Amino acid sequence: MGGPESGEGGEVVVLLAVLGAAVLHAAWNAMAHGVPDRLGGFALLGLSSGTCAIVAVTVTGLPPSNAWPYIVASVVLHIVYYSGLVASYNFGQFSQVYPLARGTSPWVVALVAILLLNQHLVRLELAGVLLISAGLIALVFIGGRPTRSQAPALLAAFGTGLVIAAYTVVDGIAVRKIPLASYMGWTFTLQNLILILFVLWRRGFSFLRVEKRYLYAGLGGGLVSLAAYGLVLWAQTRGALAAIAALRETSIIFGAIIGALFFGERFGPKRAIAAAVVVVGILLLSLG
């Protein structure tokens, strides 16, 4: 995982940061999934993380002019990403749609590199693609052939994975050119402003009138998502983008565990093995 920050100690710090972000990412997605009103839940996330972002932009001021194309692209992609998550969580089980969404990103990036960019994968990377494909197929088919009623959840999760791949590339390029605090602050401020205004237009302030446990889960999830995003962006300034993008998807295994422990979703040996296969494939991609 080479990059600007050289030395074994620096690599260990980056590794721990990405793994920490993976845990936090699975946690905030679980918090969002746990709020019955999914759209309102994401508005609560946006309220807390957006407030912190406004404080950041107040301190950092306007970003450099070359930052705006990246900020706008990231904001648009994240809005689409949140929409995909809302649809996925409305239609499917957390422990099924979360691994599919997160595992799709490195797999798609690898295929694009082969088919469109004429890049050749080394053996480890090819093995990683095959393992990720096998693990994702297993996750989809565990419990039998998907029914027509499951199709919306699976399609939404897969589409969300495509968007994740897109914003990962945009963010990875941006943070190497733009001060991290400024980029992160403006991205979170604008995307959460759009999200909250949309929810207010659709629901008014009703998303705030929920049980305290859901209110705390939504607001807390926003702070956790901010921390997860910040850790990954920081890591991307110090390590290889592809390796970090792949390693962060170890959140898959944490998501499957959370789904079993907190949502009563069946984990079972088959789903555990399938999730582990996806994670191993992602790690092979990062080592290639």
Secondary structure as GFF3:
##gff-version 3
##sequence-region A 1 288
A	DSSP	alpha_helix	8	34	.	.	.	ID=ss1
A	DSSP	alpha_helix	38	60	.	.	.	ID=ss2
A	DSSP	three_ten_helix	65	67	.	.	.	ID=ss3
A	DSSP	alpha_helix	68	91	.	.	.	ID=ss4
A	DSSP	alpha_helix	94	115	.	.	.	ID=ss5
A	DSSP	alpha_helix	123	141	.	.	.	ID=ss6
A	DSSP	three_ten_helix	148	150	.	.	.	ID=ss7
A	DSSP	alpha_helix	151	174	.	.	.	ID=ss8
A	DSSP	alpha_helix	180	203	.	.	.	ID=ss9
A	DSSP	three_ten_helix	204	208	.	.	.	ID=ss10
A	DSSP	alpha_helix	212	236	.	.	.	ID=ss11
A	DSSP	alpha_helix	241	247	.	.	.	ID=ss12
A	DSSP	three_ten_helix	248	250	.	.	.	ID=ss13
A	DSSP	alpha_helix	251	262	.	.	.	ID=ss14
A	DSSP	alpha_helix	268	287	.	.	.	ID=ss15
###
